């Protein structure tokens, strides 16, 4: 039944669109912004509880941060959709003995953080307040955490941030919307309504949120790592990012999928940090 649920929900919203396309689009965006997974599981708590935990407020949302103290560069880890800080366990275990000062955050509506809804733009604001508070030197973001980190730097240009590492990151919002619309089976009324919703609440159509605009004024040195067989965010997004991110290096991997959880990948990261 679960595999048919998106199409069933999509059919209901399509039906609503014939009466009110704006209301149908609002429902579609809400579903798109409502994570179903990502809260901390019992078997993840022991590792996370060993860190120094602090809460950072963004308006009325409590963002939980974790810190493994070190005397070298301060690195901020930003996980992706329906995940939490625990996804970084192996990388943290590698970075900690090297002396890095490691900060990680749980995105809104994920992990132990507050909130019920998640958007890349909201996440970027959370990353900003955390990066500013801890005077972060490097941001490592996986998937939507990567593009949210880019949005942070594009908007705020934090002078402390010297390096960005993007793992399996999308290059634009149009692709994210298209894949979601296809999965749900939304009709043209709903998809056009979603575009208008974006314009109304974010002052731009989805087309604006693209690598061409994201990387215009980013001077931080970048490392892009993307798997050729990524089934979630296609490899062409990495090529798009590289095309517009002048001060960056692209590493293509094979066999690690979207998660990119591999000691080989972590080796690329530590080499880049040391460079």
Secondary structure, 3 states (H helix, E strand, C coil): CHHHHHHHHHHHHHHHHCCCHHHHHHHHHHHHCCCCCCCCCHHHHHHHHCCEEEEEEECCEEEEEEEECCCCCEEEEECCCCCCHHHHHHHHHHHHCCCCEEEEECCCCCCCCCCCCCCHHHHHHHHHHHHHHCCCCEEEEECHHHHHHHHHHHHHCCCCCCEEEEECCCCEHHHHHHHHHHHHCCCHHHHHHHHHHHHHHHCCCHHHCEHHHHCCCCCCEEEEEEECCCCCCCHHHHHHHHHHCCCEEEEEECCCCCCCCCHHHHHHHHHHHHC
